[in-house]
């Protein structure tokens, strides 16, 4: 099992390019199931989750070709096996995103209940509630969701809680439904907008993406299209926090600060100097960062996927920061590992109080989920001596070649196989 060995103490300096967004790529890949024509995606990140999704689609009969320049061609004209088996779904919760497209185009789907990171309950009841409202017959048996419909019907669907994958699943299903579907209390994330833009290029009629009410007028069929995946805002935020924590000066290209306003504001609060130009963000941190308080909430508020990285920043900052997690009930597991490095963190329920310390000391730590992995890497870059991050298969799910990119910025980091 691979590990990362990090010699801390080097300030990050230089320029690095941000990859395409994992959380946009996975639903966009599932959109290929909606048409018999080829869908071509560019700026596709080379990640474990992307490879898993390719295998999942391939076993359904989708032909997939990914080149070394990040272009992925998907052809679902041979779709014939609408099953998402447990062996593939258990490692990647986003597999649930095949459910809506399969029912909409194929009339049937059999999808294993999902897995993914162990950060708490992420139920799929909103997905099932929405598809049922659209006329699907759904049964959950032997660990699988079995859904059938001759043709889905448009419906007004109010989601009891904001769910990104639920919004995406129902938006794709509604694209081929008969009539108009209205999604209320919809997720507003940029990745939802990216999917809506791709669906529109395929001939779907979608309005309101980016707001909490999305309207989809169903069409008889969708065509192929070419679409460039948006930049990864969480990778962007992670590299910005790493630069801030190490007292570095970094320029990120191929990104967009408009997706990250809540994160950028907290970095400024911590003392970072930020400059934005079209497609680039530059950061410089002069001196020790200041502690910040934050509270996670659905977009456009502070993202839960950046909470762990900011905990690592607060751990070495001047002052005390209070972090409140409102999205997932089990997302402070990284706190224990940061404590192994010397961080002063107390957790109670969904709140963590982080008292900054002058230094962290290297140690062996274990990653518990994707973003926890990133926080341990950030801490390791600051800690004195060597930090070894174990179980980095989580990291490989969401960060493309992270050790190569950090090495380019001057980090002393290597993968140990």
N, C-alpha and C positions, 0 to 999 in steps of 0.2 A: 504494500500500500504506500503510495507516494506521500512525502512530507515536504514542507518548506523549511529550510534552515536560513535564518536571518541574523546577520551581524548588525546590530543597531547602532545608531549614532550618526548616520550620514544624512545630511539635509538633501532633500530631493531637489534637483535642478535640471532644467531642460524642457524639451517638448515631446509630447506623445499624442498619438491619434486615438480617439475614442471609437469603440466598435459600435455596430448596430445593436439595438436594444433587444435583449432576450425576451422581455415581457411583451414586446411588439411582434417579434419574429414568430413565436409559437402560435398565437391565434391567426396570424397571416398565413402560416403554412396550412392550418386547418381550413382556411377559406378556399383552398384549392379543391376541397371535396365538393364544393357547390357547383362546379362546372365540368363539362367534358373537355373544355379547351385548356391549353397550357397556361399556367400562371408562373411568371418569372419574377423572382424577388432578388434584389441586389442589396448590398451592405449587410449580408447575413453573417452574424458572428459564428466563429468556429467554437462551439460549446458542446458539452456533453448532453445538455437538454435538447439542443438542436439535432444532434445525432440520434438521440432516443426518439424524437418525433419523426425523423426520417424513417427509422426502422418501423415505427408504429404505422405510418402511412403506407409504407412498402408492403407490409403484410396484409393490408386491405386491398392491394392492387394498384397503388399509386406509384408511377415511375418517377424517380427523383434523381437529379444530377446536380451535384454541388462542385463548383470549380474552386481553384485556390485563390481566386479574386473575390470570393464572397458572393457569387451569383448562384442562385438555386432555381432550377427549372422543375416544376411539378406538373405531372400529367395524370389526372384522375379519370381518364376516359375508360380505363380498365377496372374501375372500382367494382368489386364483387364480393368482398368479405367484410361486412360492416361490424367488425368485432375489435374491441380494444382489450387485449388480454391482460390479466393481472401482472404477469411477469414484466411487462413494459410500463403499465400504469403505476405500479407501486413505487417507482422511483421518481415520478414526475406528475405532480398534481394537475398540471396544465393539460394532461391527456383528456380531461373531461371536456375540453373544447372541441373534440370530434363529435360529441353527442348531437348538438343542434344541427350542424351541417349534414350529418348522416341521415337524420330523420327527415330533414327538409328535402334532400335530393333522392335518397335511396328508399325512403319510406320506413326504414327500420334501423335500429342500432342496438348493439349489446356492448356496454362499456363497464369495465370493472370500476368499483368504487375507488377513488384516487388515493395516492400517497403523497410523497414529497417531504419537505422539511418538517421536523418534529417541533413546530413552534406553536402548536395549539390546534383547537378545532377549527376546521374550515369547511362547514357543511355545504352540501350541494342542493339543499332543499329549494333554494330560490330558482335554480336551473329547472328542477322538476316541476315546481309550481307553475313556472312560466310556460313550459312546454305543454303541460296539462291544460292550461287555459287556452292554448292554441289548438287543442283537439287531439293531442297525442295520448295514446294509452300507455301507461307506464307501470311496470312492476319491478320491484327490487327483490331479487331472490338469489341465493347462493353467492352473495357478494357482487352481483352484477346488476346494473340498471338495464332493463330491457324496455325499449321505447318503440312504438309503432304508430304510423299515421299514413293514410292514403295521400292526403295533402293537408299540411298545416293551414289553419285559418288565422287571420289577423285577430288580435285581441288587445284589450287595454290591460296592462300588467303593472301592478304596483309592487315593487320589491321592498320587503320588510326591512332589509338592511342593504347598505351600499356594497355591491359585489362587482369587482372588475370582470372576473371570468364569467359570472352570471350575465352581466350586461353584454359581453362579447358573444357568448353562446346564443343568447336569445336574439341578438341583432342579426347574426348569421342565419339562424333558423327563419327569422321573419323575412329575410331578403327573398325567399322563394315561396313564402306563404301566400295564400289567397286573401286579398284584402289588406287593410292597414293595421299595423301593430304600433301601439304606443307604450314605451317603456318609461315608467315614472320612478323617481328616485334612482335614476341610472347613475353609474359611475362616470366621473368627469375626467378621468386620467388621460394624458396625452396618447397613451397606447390605444385607448378606445377610439380616439379621433383618427389615429393612423390606420386602424382597421376600417373605419368608416370610409376614409379616403380611398383605400384599396377596393372596397366593395363598390363604391361609386364608379371607379374606373372599370369595374367588371360589369357595370350596367345596373347596379342596385340603386334604389331611390331612398336615400337616408338623409334626414335633416335633424339638426339639434345636437349632433355629437359634440361633446365638450360642455354640454349643459346637463341638467338633471332630468330633462324630458327629451327622449329620442323618438322620432317618428319614422317608421319604415313602411313604405308602400311596396307590397310584394310584387314580383314580376314572374313571368313564366319560366324564364331561363336567364342564366348569367353567362357571360363570355369570358375569355381569357384576358389577361392584362399584364402590364409590367409595373412594378412598384418598388420604390426604394425605401427600405426600413429606416425609421427615425433613429437618431443617436440614442445611446443608452444613458439615460439621465442618472441612474444609480451608479454606474461605473464612473461617470463624470463626477458625481458627488464624492465617491470614495477616493478618487485621486486628489480632489481638492482638499479633503480632510487629511489625507496622508501628507500632502505638502504643508498644510497648516501645522500639523502635529510635529513635523520634523524641522520647522522653521525654514522651509524651502521657498523656492521661486520656480513656478512651473507654468507652462503654457499648454493648454489642451486644444487640439484641433478636431474638426469633424463633429462638433457638438453644438448645443444651443441652450443658452442660459434662460430662455423664456420658460422652459420646462421645470426650472429649478429655483424659482424665486424664493420660496420659503427656506431652502437650504442656503442659498447665497446670503440671505439676510442674517441667518444665524452665524455664518462665517465672518461677516462684517462685524457682528456683535462680539465675536471672539477676538477681533483685532486684525483680521486679514485684510489686505488691500486687494481689491478685485477690479479687473478691467475686462469689458466685453466688447467684442467686435463681431461682425457676421461670421458665424461658424467657429469662433474661438472664445475661450475664457482664460484669462491669466490671473494667477494668484501669487501674492508675496506675503510672507509672515515674518515680521521683524520683531524678534523678542518672543517671550513666552506667551502662549494664547491665554485668553481670559475664559473662565467658565461661562457656560450658557445654560439656561433652562429651556426645556422644550417639551412639547406635548404632541404626540402623533395623532393624526386624524386623516380621513380621506382627502384626496386632492381637491383643491389646491393647497391644503394645509401641509404641515410637515410630514414627510413620508415615513411610514414604519420601516421601510427598507433602508433608511439612513440612521435609524436610532442607535444601532450597535456601534457604528463608526464614530458617532458623536460621543458615545460613552467613553470610547478610547481617547478621544480628544480631551474631554473633560477630565479624564484620569490624570493627565499631565498638565492641566491648565492651572492658572492662578485663581483660587477661590473655590466655591462650592456650586455645583450644578444639580438641579432637580430634573429628572427625566420621567415623564409619565407616558406609559404605553396604553393606548385605548383600542388598538386594533386586534392584537393577539394576546391571549391570556398567559402564554408560556414563552415569552420572548426575552427573558433576562438570563438565559442559561449561560451566555457569554460572560456575565458578571463574575461568576465563580472562576472562570479561566483567567480573566483580567486580574483578579485578586492574586492568583498564583504569580503574576508578574510584579506584584507589589501595589496594585491599585487599591485605593480606599473607597469601597463601594458598599453601601447598605441598601438592601432591597426589602420592600414590604408591599405585598400585593402587586399592583401595577405601577408602583413608584420606586425609583432608584435615586438615592442621594449619593453624589459622587464628589468627594473632597479631593481636589488636585494634590498630587505629590510632586516633589522636585525631580524624582527620577523613578523609572521602572527598572527592574532587573530581569535579564533573560531567563527563561525556563522552558520546559516542555509543556505545551498546552494542547488541548484537543478541541477541534471545531465541532460544533453541535448542529449548525445549520449554515446556509449559504452566507447570510449577512454577518453572522457571528464570526465566520471564517475571516471575512474582510476586516472586522474590528481587531482580531488577533494579529493580523498582518500589520495593520496600522500601529498597534502597540509594540509589536516586535521591531518595527523600523525605528522606534524611539528608545527602546530599552537598551540598557548597557549589557554587553556580552551577547551570547547567542540565544535566540529563541527558536524553538522547533515547533512548528504547527503541524499537528497530526490530523489525519482524516480529511485531507484537502480535496477529496472527491466532491465534497459540497462546493468548494470554491470553483472547481472546474465546470460545475453546472452553470455558473453565471458570469464568470470573468474570463475573457479570452486572453491567454498567454500572459497572465498577470505578472509572473516573475520576469518575463522578457521585457515587458513595458517598464516595470519598476527598475530593472537593471539599467535600462536606457537612461533613466533619470538619476542614476548614481547609487541606487540601493545595492547593498551587498546581500544578495538573496540568491538561493539556488534550490533547485528541486532535487530531493534525495529519493531515489527509487528503491 
